[in-house]
Amino acid sequence: MNHQSSHPNKATVLRRWFGLFGVTMATLGLLMLFSPKTETGMVSEDTVQNAFDAPDTTAPPEEVFKRAFWRKPTGDDEILHAERREWSDGNGVRKWQWFLKVRPSDQLVEYLRDQNAFHLVSAPTIAPIPNPPSWFAPQESNADVFQSTSATMQLVFGTDDILYATDRGGGFHLGAELPAGETEFQVASTGRLPQHSPPDPRSQK
């Protein structure tokens, strides 16, 4: 006497499994279709910068010049426009950026271009500059462009005797309080910024 098995055969199990799989995928598709969409991608430097508080741009033109070139302007240096931006918090400056448009004196040109005080290199084009002010519009045509290795500091000497200069970088933080009995002293800063005017190569021949 033949007894029919109460267990489903293999074909039935497969049909049920594929049916359940199809329902699951359809449900996931509907969830993805009607779920809120968010844009993905790289966050630009401008987006990060705009997330910070508005920068402080109150530095006077002479101060922008001095902090940019590590020397005071002379009477023959005509500062046409100047702007320094600093993003700060309770620990100090987080980020900075400055722009200058100057009709330079012969002494400033010699210091920046001939003596190459900041060890810049000649460049064929102007590197992209994030969020420049409207007046900062150097032209590459027949201009002498000099850049740092990171292309953040740039000097553009135009044929109209106008110098455009800019730089940007990370911030610096306030130091810890000095221990009792110790006195503060000035240490030489590291990096490419000169402590004084470099020697004139022509005087060492």
Helices and strands as residue ranges (DSSP letters): H 10-34, H 45-51, H 61-69, E 78-89, E 92-103, H 106-109, I 110-114, E 121-123, E 144-147, E 154-157, E 163-173, G 201-204
